[in-house]
Amino acid sequence: MRDAAEQQRITITDPQVMRALAHPARLAIMEELGTSGAALTATEAAAVAGLSPSATSYHLRALARFGLVEEAPSRGDGRERVWRSTVHSWQVDPGGSADPETQAAEGALVDAYLSREVDRIRGWLARIADEPPEWASGALMSESVLLLTADELKSFNAELMRLIEPYKRRHRIADPPEGARTVAVTYKAVPLD
């Protein structure tokens, strides 16, 4: 695995890259590679993406064309292609002056991301009755409507990100606490009016 210092957080502004990411399988692959720190074969990534290894291989090559993943060193005899992320995280920059093509690509990516999040929440709600009580009571869905200035919003976001950072999977995967599970925390802070 490449050193964390070599990986970076990138801001995606290219509409072609946004369109490449606007696929549920590619979002799942990028999340797994970026948060686990692991390198994966197409067969291993297929389990994450819910596709066949050959379909997953196609998606890995598409992500590689845009520099989001790359081939990793072989694990052994070199017969399997192993892939790793080139970034630890990414974001899109809506940039109010974006051209219509970029706005459409960003919209497609945001729609794919939001669909993935809604599917995760529905999946949790469908199985909550079968979950251990400590997990069922520990989960939270909440919305608070705040009254903030733009500077306060930026400060609030920075503080929340600082709070979340030490718990991110990529920091804890090598030595997770006993009983730890992967938990998706979705956060949004958008003006309503």
Secondary structure as UniProt FT lines:
FT   TURN            4..6
FT   STRAND          9..12
FT   HELIX           15..21
FT   HELIX           24..36
FT   STRAND          40..41
FT   HELIX           42..49
FT   HELIX           53..65
FT   TURN            66..67
FT   STRAND          69..71
FT   STRAND          82..85
FT   STRAND          89..92
FT   TURN            95..97
FT   HELIX           100..127
FT   HELIX           128..130
FT   HELIX           133..138
FT   HELIX           150..164
FT   HELIX           165..167
FT   HELIX           169..172
FT   TURN            173..174
FT   TURN            178..179
//
